[in-house]
Amino acid sequence: MINWIGKLALGVLLLPVLALAGPVNVNTADAEAISESLQGVGLSKARAIVEYRQKHGPFSTPDDLSLVKGIGARTVELNRGNILVAPAAKK
């Protein structure tokens, strides 16, 4: 049986995982949303994703994120289930 200290410790260990927001459309999200949703992507890398998207157009696949400086294949693999690349809604 896990005592209350064990439960507290477990909760503290899981908190960073639970804090992730989940799937994010990298073709429409701002840097803050991207950095909050993707593991290993801080605000600086998220801004690079947004800048790349603005300069080169939308991402077609999650793997396209590895074209962004500072985003490697490992980061893409860690986050594959949370990377959405749906096209932006037309106005």
C-alpha positions in Angstrom: 0.0 0.0 0.0 1.3 3.4 -0.9 1.2 5.9 2.0 0.3 9.6 1.5 4.0 10.5 1.1 4.4 8.0 -1.7 1.3 9.3 -3.4 2.5 12.9 -3.0 5.9 12.0 -4.5 4.2 10.2 -7.4 2.0 13.2 -8.1 5.1 15.5 -8.1 6.9 13.2 -10.5 3.9 13.1 -12.9 3.1 16.8 -12.7 5.3 17.8 -15.7 3.7 15.1 -17.8 0.2 16.1 -16.8 1.0 19.8 -17.5 1.4 19.3 -21.2 -1.6 20.6 -23.1 -1.7 17.9 -25.7 -2.2 18.1 -29.4 -1.3 21.3 -31.1 -1.6 22.4 -34.7 1.8 23.7 -35.6 0.4 25.5 -38.6 -1.9 27.7 -36.6 -0.7 27.8 -33.0 1.4 30.7 -31.6 4.8 30.1 -30.0 3.4 29.9 -26.4 0.9 27.2 -27.3 3.5 25.2 -29.1 6.0 25.4 -26.2 3.4 24.4 -23.7 2.2 21.4 -25.8 5.4 19.8 -27.1 8.0 18.1 -24.9 11.5 19.5 -25.3 10.3 22.6 -27.1 10.8 25.7 -25.2 9.7 29.2 -26.2 12.8 29.9 -28.2 12.4 26.7 -30.4 8.6 27.4 -30.6 9.3 30.9 -32.0 11.7 29.3 -34.5 8.8 27.0 -35.6 6.5 30.0 -36.1 9.1 32.0 -38.0 9.9 29.0 -40.2 6.2 28.5 -40.9 5.8 32.2 -41.8 8.8 32.2 -44.1 8.2 28.8 -45.8 4.5 28.1 -45.5 2.6 25.4 -43.5 4.1 22.1 -42.5 2.8 19.1 -44.5 3.9 16.3 -42.0 5.2 16.2 -38.4 8.6 15.3 -39.9 8.8 18.7 -41.6 9.4 20.2 -38.1 12.9 18.7 -38.3 13.6 21.3 -41.0 13.5 24.0 -38.3 16.9 24.7 -36.7 17.0 23.2 -33.2 14.3 20.7 -33.8 15.7 17.2 -34.4 14.2 13.9 -35.4 14.2 12.8 -31.7 12.0 15.8 -30.7 9.6 15.0 -33.5 9.4 11.3 -32.4 8.8 12.3 -28.8 5.9 14.5 -29.8 4.5 12.7 -32.9 1.2 12.0 -31.3 0.8 15.7 -30.3 1.8 17.3 -33.6 -1.1 18.3 -35.8 -0.5 19.8 -39.3 -4.0 20.6 -40.4 -4.2 23.5 -42.8 -5.2 26.9 -41.4 -8.8 27.7 -41.8 -9.5 30.0 -44.8 -11.0 33.4 -44.1 
